[in-house]
């Protein structure tokens, strides 16, 4: 079901989804259909494409799309009244009532009949409303701004608050640049893993994908495609093969200018100037095909592995009774062995056995030992048994008001630590509070997270849920780059089996080890100021 198959970061959205799940009949739509005929992306006023909704056609010949009344109610927070005998449905959206009668084209708006092109339908136990109702009648009647892009199937509700507001390409003296306008100096990450493609991820970025994707390329930039996920924005730049390198940086805003410019310079031949990599995320440099990226020993010498939960805190528990704390410890033990064996680094663990540790203690151990990186191992879980995959979190401050609010709520839960431990609540504490001390490590943590996620994708066949930025609850006061890996879902039956499988655990560890190797080598290249990955 598409609702869950998006990049849903575990329980980060649990508050939101609890509400949705509490609504009866959530699973009504889409589940009984194998393949949706089309998907409608819904963008809410905060600018995120947060919901994807399956659409269907009344019959094969029809060019009209239908949306279930259930989804409609969910999107517009409507109250719905269904009178089965009369085959009538009332949706109360805002202050208005919309009365549909099955198999008729009439919708009665607060007593006034309006005609639609096609009738409402009743299919497989679901009331189907023509999508044209949304773009037409509802858009006219609603106090809120409602815009339906019928060609691209994107529904925008309210006026989106984008923080990535503009994109233009400039060409000066053989150097092409892409200039992005941002309202904030957001953290970003660039990679060029696919030849000819430059992928820019903007953490917490919110943009108008249609507008951005429509910008024509220029010079070495051939074209651009924008994507929006719940948390982050992505820009995929197709670049000419003759491009030899790029540089990314925030340029200082003009006097009195409130917007930030994030500029990607693309050049043929040698880059004339390679600024030092800046770990605060302001600059990144990369020369394509670095060639001389030979490994020269290791920057990272000591690693702290944190097997999540332990003792009275079992963590998540699968339906068959497998406890997360045990899986975490198994994986951590093997990871330790593999790191020592393959990289020759010193590896410590916050707990070596089934022992209870507060979240603060875990961070303290890492700090006292002065480890170079901190890797917390956890298993995920979700209400929906089909949710699955692996994801890696790094820490960053809450940025949006929504994130701040959630952070405040989650942070209050951490007080539990000192009180009676409630295992139920502890589940929410995979992430510990954001703390300022992590600030200087954000860029490195994000880099480590990206590298781990990429390497895990090489070795795991379960779903890649991507790198997530946890704006709250994470690893308080850890004085080093820190990440948290949710290896797989204990709530998913097949992944529960995998999590107990020796070869799966080994694959996970191998992926992490490879990522640490690359992260460490990259650090050296950057620290030496040598051409290479500038992070
Ligand atoms: Zn956990």
Boltz pocket constraint, residues with backbone or C-beta under 6 A from the ligand:
constraints:
  - pocket:
      binder: B
      contacts: [[A, 308], [A, 309], [A, 315], [A, 316], [A, 324], [A, 377], [A, 378], [A, 379], [A, 427], [A, 430]]
      max_distance: 6.0
